[in-house]
Amino acid sequence: MTTRKKEKKFTKKLLHKYRLVVLNEDTFEERFAIKLTRLNVFVIVSLGSILLVLGTIILIAFTPLREYIPGYSSAKLKKQATQLSFTTDSLKQVIDVNEKYFASIKRVLTGDVKTVEFNKDSILNAFNEEAGQLTVKPTKQDSILREKVDKEDKYNFFESAISASNFVLFPPVNGTISEGYNVEEKHYAVDIVVAKNTPVKATADGTVIFAEWTSETGYVVIIEHSYELISVYKHNASLTKEQGDIVKAGEVVAMAGSTGELSTGPHLHFELWSKGYPINPTNFIDFK
Protein backbone atom coordinates (compact mmCIF):
# COMPACT_ATOMS: atom_id res chain seq x y z
CA MET A 1 0.00 0.00 0.00
CA THR A 2 2.84 2.36 0.88
CA THR A 3 4.56 1.74 -2.49
CA ARG A 4 1.37 2.44 -4.42
CA LYS A 5 0.85 5.65 -2.50
CA LYS A 6 4.38 6.76 -3.33
CA GLU A 7 3.87 5.95 -7.05
CA LYS A 8 0.58 7.86 -7.10
CA LYS A 9 2.23 10.76 -5.33
CA PHE A 10 5.14 10.77 -7.86
CA THR A 11 2.71 10.60 -10.79
CA LYS A 12 0.67 13.39 -9.31
CA LYS A 13 3.80 15.52 -8.99
CA LEU A 14 4.70 14.88 -12.64
CA LEU A 15 1.22 15.81 -13.84
CA HIS A 16 0.74 18.66 -11.40
CA LYS A 17 0.11 21.81 -13.42
CA TYR A 18 2.12 24.98 -13.02
CA ARG A 19 1.54 28.35 -14.56
CA LEU A 20 4.44 30.33 -16.04
CA VAL A 21 3.52 33.99 -16.06
CA VAL A 22 5.46 36.93 -17.50
CA LEU A 23 4.51 40.26 -15.85
CA ASN A 24 5.38 43.87 -16.54
CA GLU A 25 7.57 44.88 -13.64
CA ASP A 26 6.19 48.43 -13.47
CA THR A 27 2.47 47.81 -13.93
CA PHE A 28 2.33 44.11 -12.98
CA GLU A 29 0.34 43.61 -16.18
CA GLU A 30 0.27 40.00 -17.35
CA ARG A 31 1.97 39.83 -20.73
CA PHE A 32 2.40 36.08 -21.24
CA ALA A 33 1.22 32.92 -19.47
CA ILE A 34 1.61 29.21 -20.14
CA LYS A 35 0.57 26.07 -18.28
CA LEU A 36 3.29 23.51 -17.71
CA THR A 37 3.84 20.24 -15.92
CA ARG A 38 7.07 18.65 -14.85
CA LEU A 39 6.50 15.93 -17.46
CA ASN A 40 6.10 18.52 -20.24
CA VAL A 41 9.29 20.29 -19.20
CA PHE A 42 11.23 17.00 -19.15
CA VAL A 43 9.94 15.99 -22.61
CA ILE A 44 10.68 19.41 -24.14
CA VAL A 45 14.22 19.52 -22.69
CA SER A 46 14.92 15.95 -23.86
CA LEU A 47 13.66 16.60 -27.39
CA GLY A 48 15.62 19.86 -27.57
CA SER A 49 18.83 18.11 -26.50
CA ILE A 50 18.32 15.34 -29.06
CA LEU A 51 17.66 17.84 -31.87
CA LEU A 52 20.73 19.87 -30.84
CA VAL A 53 22.96 16.78 -30.94
CA LEU A 54 21.55 15.67 -34.32
CA GLY A 55 21.96 19.16 -35.76
CA THR A 56 25.58 19.31 -34.61
CA ILE A 57 26.35 15.90 -36.15
CA ILE A 58 24.74 16.86 -39.48
CA LEU A 59 26.56 20.21 -39.49
CA ILE A 60 29.93 18.54 -38.95
CA ALA A 61 29.39 15.59 -41.30
CA PHE A 62 27.85 17.33 -44.33
CA THR A 63 29.21 20.89 -44.32
CA PRO A 64 32.70 22.40 -44.82
CA LEU A 65 32.67 23.62 -41.22
CA ARG A 66 34.21 20.30 -40.17
CA GLU A 67 37.52 21.44 -41.72
CA TYR A 68 37.82 24.10 -39.00
CA ILE A 69 37.87 21.46 -36.27
CA PRO A 70 41.47 21.02 -34.95
CA GLY A 71 42.96 17.69 -36.03
CA TYR A 72 40.40 17.03 -38.76
CA SER A 73 41.62 16.77 -42.38
CA SER A 74 39.37 16.37 -45.39
CA ALA A 75 40.03 14.30 -48.50
CA LYS A 76 40.38 17.50 -50.52
CA LEU A 77 43.13 18.79 -48.24
CA LYS A 78 44.95 15.44 -48.44
CA LYS A 79 44.75 15.53 -52.24
CA GLN A 80 46.09 19.09 -52.33
CA ALA A 81 48.92 18.14 -49.96
CA THR A 82 49.86 15.18 -52.18
CA GLN A 83 49.84 17.35 -55.31
CA LEU A 84 51.97 20.00 -53.59
CA SER A 85 54.43 17.30 -52.53
CA PHE A 86 54.75 16.03 -56.12
CA THR A 87 55.08 19.60 -57.44
CA THR A 88 57.78 20.41 -54.89
CA ASP A 89 59.72 17.28 -55.84
CA SER A 90 59.46 18.12 -59.55
CA LEU A 91 60.60 21.69 -58.93
CA LYS A 92 63.56 20.40 -56.92
CA GLN A 93 64.60 18.16 -59.81
CA VAL A 94 64.27 21.06 -62.29
CA ILE A 95 66.35 23.31 -60.00
CA ASP A 96 69.07 20.64 -59.74
CA VAL A 97 69.19 20.27 -63.54
CA ASN A 98 69.32 24.06 -64.02
CA GLU A 99 72.10 24.41 -61.46
CA LYS A 100 74.19 21.82 -63.32
CA TYR A 101 73.39 23.54 -66.62
CA PHE A 102 74.37 26.98 -65.30
CA ALA A 103 77.54 25.51 -63.82
CA SER A 104 78.55 24.20 -67.26
CA ILE A 105 77.77 27.60 -68.82
CA LYS A 106 79.92 29.25 -66.15
CA ARG A 107 82.82 26.95 -67.03
CA VAL A 108 82.41 27.95 -70.68
CA LEU A 109 82.51 31.65 -69.77
CA THR A 110 85.55 31.35 -67.52
CA GLY A 111 87.39 28.76 -69.61
CA ASP A 112 87.69 26.44 -66.63
CA VAL A 113 88.43 23.14 -68.42
CA LYS A 114 90.66 20.39 -67.14
CA THR A 115 92.97 18.68 -69.61
CA VAL A 116 93.48 14.95 -69.21
CA GLU A 117 96.63 13.19 -70.43
CA PHE A 118 96.38 9.53 -71.31
CA ASN A 119 98.29 6.91 -73.23
CA LYS A 120 96.53 6.40 -76.54
CA ASP A 121 98.38 3.15 -77.36
CA SER A 122 97.39 1.48 -74.07
CA ILE A 123 93.73 2.35 -74.63
CA LEU A 124 93.80 0.97 -78.18
CA ASN A 125 95.47 -2.25 -77.01
CA ALA A 126 92.93 -2.73 -74.25
CA PHE A 127 90.10 -2.11 -76.69
CA ASN A 128 91.49 -4.60 -79.19
CA GLU A 129 91.86 -7.24 -76.47
CA GLU A 130 88.27 -6.76 -75.30
CA ALA A 131 87.00 -6.76 -78.87
CA GLY A 132 88.85 -9.99 -79.58
CA GLN A 133 87.19 -11.71 -76.65
CA LEU A 134 83.71 -10.79 -77.78
CA THR A 135 81.86 -13.10 -80.13
CA VAL A 136 78.60 -11.38 -81.00
CA LYS A 137 76.42 -13.15 -83.54
CA PRO A 138 73.38 -11.31 -84.90
CA THR A 139 70.06 -12.99 -84.18
CA LYS A 140 67.19 -13.31 -86.62
CA GLN A 141 65.25 -10.55 -84.85
CA ASP A 142 68.31 -8.26 -84.98
CA SER A 143 68.73 -8.78 -88.71
CA ILE A 144 65.05 -8.00 -89.35
CA LEU A 145 65.28 -4.81 -87.25
CA ARG A 146 68.44 -3.65 -89.04
CA GLU A 147 66.81 -4.19 -92.44
CA LYS A 148 63.73 -2.23 -91.32
CA VAL A 149 65.81 0.71 -90.07
CA ASP A 150 67.88 0.82 -93.26
CA LYS A 151 64.71 1.03 -95.35
CA GLU A 152 63.29 3.82 -93.17
CA ASP A 153 66.51 5.85 -93.40
CA LYS A 154 66.69 5.32 -97.14
CA TYR A 155 63.32 6.95 -97.78
CA ASN A 156 63.31 9.44 -94.91
CA PHE A 157 63.50 13.04 -96.17
CA PHE A 158 62.97 14.72 -92.81
CA GLU A 159 65.56 16.79 -91.00
CA SER A 160 66.24 14.02 -88.47
CA ALA A 161 67.70 11.86 -91.25
CA ILE A 162 70.42 14.38 -92.10
CA SER A 163 73.81 13.19 -90.88
CA ALA A 164 76.20 15.31 -88.88
CA SER A 165 78.63 15.31 -91.81
CA ASN A 166 76.34 17.79 -93.60
CA PHE A 167 76.42 20.19 -90.65
CA VAL A 168 78.28 23.31 -91.97
CA LEU A 169 79.51 26.17 -89.77
CA PHE A 170 79.23 29.78 -90.91
CA PRO A 171 82.10 32.22 -90.11
CA PRO A 172 80.84 34.72 -87.50
CA VAL A 173 83.20 37.43 -88.82
CA ASN A 174 85.96 37.70 -91.39
CA GLY A 175 89.33 39.07 -90.34
CA THR A 176 92.84 38.38 -89.13
CA ILE A 177 93.38 36.03 -86.21
CA SER A 178 95.42 37.87 -83.57
CA GLU A 179 95.57 34.98 -81.10
CA GLY A 180 94.85 31.38 -81.94
CA TYR A 181 93.52 28.37 -80.08
CA ASN A 182 96.04 27.31 -77.40
CA VAL A 183 95.25 24.56 -74.88
CA GLU A 184 98.50 25.01 -72.93
CA GLU A 185 97.69 28.65 -72.19
CA LYS A 186 94.01 27.79 -71.64
CA HIS A 187 92.96 30.03 -74.50
CA TYR A 188 90.14 27.89 -75.85
CA ALA A 189 89.18 30.35 -78.59
CA VAL A 190 90.38 32.39 -81.53
CA ASP A 191 90.55 36.19 -81.42
CA ILE A 192 89.64 37.80 -84.77
CA VAL A 193 90.54 41.46 -85.28
CA VAL A 194 87.63 43.43 -86.74
CA ALA A 195 86.45 47.01 -86.85
CA LYS A 196 84.14 48.27 -84.13
CA ASN A 197 80.44 47.60 -84.70
CA THR A 198 81.17 44.87 -87.25
CA PRO A 199 78.13 42.54 -87.40
CA VAL A 200 78.74 39.28 -85.55
CA LYS A 201 76.76 36.42 -87.11
CA ALA A 202 75.57 33.07 -85.76
CA THR A 203 77.80 30.23 -86.91
CA ALA A 204 74.81 27.84 -87.26
CA ASP A 205 71.11 27.50 -86.52
CA GLY A 206 70.39 27.39 -82.81
CA THR A 207 68.90 28.93 -79.69
CA VAL A 208 70.38 31.76 -77.64
CA ILE A 209 70.94 30.39 -74.13
CA PHE A 210 72.90 33.36 -72.73
CA ALA A 211 72.94 37.03 -73.71
CA GLU A 212 74.20 39.25 -70.88
CA TRP A 213 76.96 41.59 -69.72
CA THR A 214 79.96 40.25 -67.78
CA SER A 215 82.68 42.37 -66.18
CA GLU A 216 85.62 40.48 -67.70
CA THR A 217 84.34 39.71 -71.21
CA GLY A 218 81.73 42.45 -71.77
CA TYR A 219 78.65 41.58 -73.77
CA VAL A 220 78.53 37.82 -74.31
CA VAL A 221 76.28 35.66 -76.49
CA ILE A 222 76.13 31.87 -76.19
CA ILE A 223 74.19 29.83 -78.75
CA GLU A 224 73.25 26.15 -78.48
CA HIS A 225 73.24 24.28 -81.80
CA SER A 226 72.45 20.76 -82.94
CA TYR A 227 74.74 17.79 -82.17
CA GLU A 228 75.53 19.19 -78.68
CA LEU A 229 77.54 22.08 -80.12
CA ILE A 230 77.82 25.47 -78.36
CA SER A 231 79.31 28.66 -79.81
CA VAL A 232 80.45 31.62 -77.67
CA TYR A 233 80.88 35.26 -78.80
CA LYS A 234 82.62 37.65 -76.34
CA HIS A 235 83.72 41.32 -76.04
CA ASN A 236 80.81 42.62 -78.16
CA ALA A 237 79.87 46.30 -78.21
CA SER A 238 76.13 45.48 -78.10
CA LEU A 239 73.72 42.59 -78.47
CA THR A 240 70.90 42.19 -80.98
CA LYS A 241 69.42 39.00 -79.54
CA GLU A 242 68.02 37.97 -76.17
CA GLN A 243 68.04 34.74 -74.23
CA GLY A 244 65.54 32.28 -75.72
CA ASP A 245 65.66 33.71 -79.27
CA ILE A 246 65.95 31.24 -82.15
CA VAL A 247 68.55 32.24 -84.75
CA LYS A 248 69.55 31.03 -88.20
CA ALA A 249 73.07 30.57 -89.57
CA GLY A 250 74.45 33.93 -90.67
CA GLU A 251 71.93 35.95 -88.65
CA VAL A 252 73.40 38.95 -86.77
CA VAL A 253 73.47 38.32 -83.02
CA ALA A 254 75.77 41.15 -81.85
CA MET A 255 78.01 44.05 -82.90
CA ALA A 256 81.75 43.59 -82.39
CA GLY A 257 83.59 45.82 -79.97
CA SER A 258 86.10 45.93 -77.12
CA THR A 259 84.09 45.59 -73.92
CA GLY A 260 85.20 43.89 -70.72
CA GLU A 261 88.32 44.06 -68.57
CA LEU A 262 90.20 41.43 -70.61
CA SER A 263 89.80 43.17 -73.98
CA THR A 264 92.68 45.16 -75.49
CA GLY A 265 91.02 46.34 -78.70
CA PRO A 266 88.10 45.75 -81.08
CA HIS A 267 87.95 42.03 -81.82
CA LEU A 268 85.74 38.95 -81.50
CA HIS A 269 86.63 36.24 -79.01
CA PHE A 270 85.03 33.13 -80.56
CA GLU A 271 84.79 29.70 -78.91
CA LEU A 272 83.37 26.33 -79.99
CA TRP A 273 82.40 23.63 -77.48
CA SER A 274 81.37 20.09 -78.44
CA LYS A 275 79.71 17.92 -75.79
CA GLY A 276 81.23 20.05 -73.02
CA TYR A 277 84.79 20.13 -74.41
CA PRO A 278 86.50 22.99 -76.32
CA ILE A 279 87.48 22.47 -79.96
CA ASN A 280 89.63 24.52 -82.32
CA PRO A 281 87.31 26.69 -84.48
CA THR A 282 89.90 26.95 -87.26
CA ASN A 283 89.49 23.23 -87.94
CA PHE A 284 85.94 23.89 -89.14
CA ILE A 285 85.75 27.58 -90.13
CA ASP A 286 87.78 29.77 -92.48
CA PHE A 287 87.85 33.30 -91.02
CA LYS A 288 89.61 34.93 -93.98
C-alpha positions, 0 to 999 in steps of 0.5 A: 500500500505504501509503495502504491501511495508513493507511485501515485504521489510521484505521478501526481507531482509529474502531472501537477500543473504549473503556470508560467507567467510573464509580468510587466515589472512596473504595472504588474500587467500579465503579458504572457502565461503558459501552463506547464507540468514537470512531465512537459518540461522533461519531454521538451528539454529531452527533445531539444537536446536530441535535436541539438545533438543531431543538428551538430552531427549533421553540421559537422558531417555534411558541411565544410565547417568540419575542416575548422575542427582542430585535427580534422583533415578532409580528402580534398586537403589530403589531395592538395597536400599530395599534389603539392608534394609532387610539385615540390619534388618536380621543382627540386629536380628542375632546379638541380638540372638548371644548377648543373646547366648553369655551372657548365655555362659558367665553365664555358665563360671562364674557360675552366676546363681540365685537360686529361693526359692519357696513353693512346696506345694502351687504350687501343690495345685494351680495346682490341683485347676486349674486342677480340674476346667478344663473339657477337652473332646477330640474331634473326630478330636483330637482322630484321630490325636492321633491315627495317631501319635501313629502309626507313633511313633510305626513304626518310626526307625529314631533318632528323635523317640528315647526318652530322657530316652535312652540318656546316659552320658559318664564319661569325666574322671575317678578319685576321686572327690575332691569337689562336687556339692554345690549350697550354695557355688555356685560350680555348678560342680564336681572337679575330681582329675586326672594326668596331660595330662589325656585325657578328653572325651566328655560326649555325642555326640554334637557340640563344641560351645566354645574352648578358653583360659580364665584367671580364668579357663584356657583352657575351652571347652563347648559342646552343646548336644541334649535335651538342655544339655550343658557340660563344661570342665575347667582347661585343659592343652590343647585343641584338638578340636575347636569351631564348631567341631562335637564330639562323646561320648567318643571322646577326646576333651582336656588334663587335667591340672591345668591352670587358676588362680582358679586352685590349682592342676591337675584336671577336673572341670566338669559342666552340664547345662540343659535348662540353669540351672545347674544340679549335674553331679553325678546324671547321671555319675559315675566317679569312 
